[in-house]
Amino acid sequence: MLSQDLIYVGGGSVISLLGTWRAHGLDSILAEAWRAGVILCGLSAGSLCWYSQGITSFHGEVLRVRGLALLPWSNCVHYGAGKGRRDAYHQYLQAGMCPGYATEDGSALHFRGTKLVGAVSSRPDARAWCVGDGGDQVIETPMPTRYLGDDRPEGAGDLHAVA
């Protein structure tokens, strides 16, 4: 794993994924790969796993999970797509889960180390948010999201906001 340029993790049960990795020591190897500059990426469970905390509803009930904590925030994938996922994320934030990011299907967040570089999407209207507890309410801040299907030449424009 340390000799790879990129490690892609697909979807599925993040609980099973992390349990297996931890049982076999792959969590430590992945952290070492990340520190060595290997690109780590994925969707759904393959996104949740890199964060400190997240929520999953793979097994039905929406549950809070502890990720690998390579990124020190929380994460909610399929934001707004699954029944109750957005509301549950807000409840966990108000109950003390660390602030973080939420992404709709088709959107992704790009980090260099722990610095957020931006949000991109494979669907024209897919969005991403910075989400945090604002006391009595949860604050959702839409993020500028660059649609990767945009036919402008590379570098021809800044990130555009998707409302």
N, C-alpha and C positions, 0 to 999 in steps of 0.2 A: 504494500500500500504506500510505503514511503517513496517508492520510485515512480509513482503515477503522477501525471500532470493534473488529472481531474478525477474526482470520485463522485459519481452520480448515485443518489439514493431515490428509489421510487416510492410510491405510496403504499398504503396498507396500514397495519396496526403499529402505531408508534410505540405503544406499550410493549408489544412483542419484540419489535425491533431493538429498542433500548435494552430490554431485559436480556436478549440474546447477546448483544454487544458487551454488556457489562459482565455477563457470566463468563465470556470467553476473552475478556481483556481488550476487545476491539475498541472500546471507548477511549482507552489510553492511547492506542495506536492512531486512531483518527485525530485525537488532539495533537499528537506529535506531528502527524502529517500536515495538519492545519498550520502549526507553528513553523513548519519547514516550507510553507508556501504552496502546498498542494491545494488546488481549487476544490472546495466542497460545495455541492449543490444538490438540489432535488426538489420534488414537489410533494405536497401534502405531508405525509410522515417524514419524507426526505427534506422538508423545510423545517418542520417543528423540531426535529432532533437536534439541530445546531444551537437552539436558543436555551436560555436558562429555564424558562417555563413556557407552557403552552396549554392549549385545551384540545381535546380530541373527543369525537363522538363515534369513532369507528365501531365500538361495541354497543352502540345505542345511546346510553346515557352520556351527557357531556361531562367529561372528567378533566381535572387539572393534572398535568404531567410535568415531571422534572426532566429537562433535556440535558444535553452535554455541557451547556453553559459556555460554549465558545463565543456566543453572542450574549451579552449580559441583559437582554430584555425578554419580554414575553412575546408570543406569536400566536396568531389565530389565522389559520388557513380556511379556505372555503367560506370566507366572511360573507354573511348574508345569504349564502346558498343553502345551508343546512338549517332545518327547523330548530330554532332556539340557540344556535351557535353564537350569534352576535350578542343576544341578551345574556347568555351564560358568561361570555367573555367579560362583559361589562360588570356582572355580579362578582366575578372573581377579582377583577381590578379593584372594585370597591371594598372587597374583603382583604386586600393586601397584596394581590399579585402585582409584580413590578410592571411598570408601563411597557408598552411595546408597539408592535406593528400588526396590522391586519391586511390580508390580501384576498381579493376575489379570485375565483378561478380564472386562469389566464394571465395573472399579473405576478410579478416576482420582484424581489428586492435584491439589489446588488451592493455587496459590502466589499471593502478592501480592509482586511483585518476586522476591526470592530467599527470602522467608519462607514456609515451609510453613504454610498455614492449616488444612488438614485433608484427609481422604480421604473420597470419596463413592463410591457405587456405584449402578448401574442394575439390579443383580441382588441379591437378598436375601443371598446367601452370598459374594459377591465380596469379596476381601480385598486389603489392601495391607500392605507391610512396610518398615521401615527396616532396611537390611542393611549390615553392615560387617565388616571383618576384625578378629577378636579374637585374633590370634596363631595358635594351633594350630587354631582353628576359626572359622567364620564365624558371627556373631551375627545372628539374625533377630528383630526386635522387631515383633510384630503392631501395626498402627496402628488406633485406633478409626476405624470406617468408618460413615458415615451413609448408610443406604439411602434413595435419593431417592424410592422408591415408597412410603415410609412415609406413612400417611394421617393422621398427626398434623398439626395446623396448624403452619405455619412458626413457628419459635422456641419450640415447645411442649416441646422437650427438647434435651438436649445430644447430641453425637455418641454413638452407641452402639457398643460393641465387637461385632464379628462374629468368633466363634471358629471 
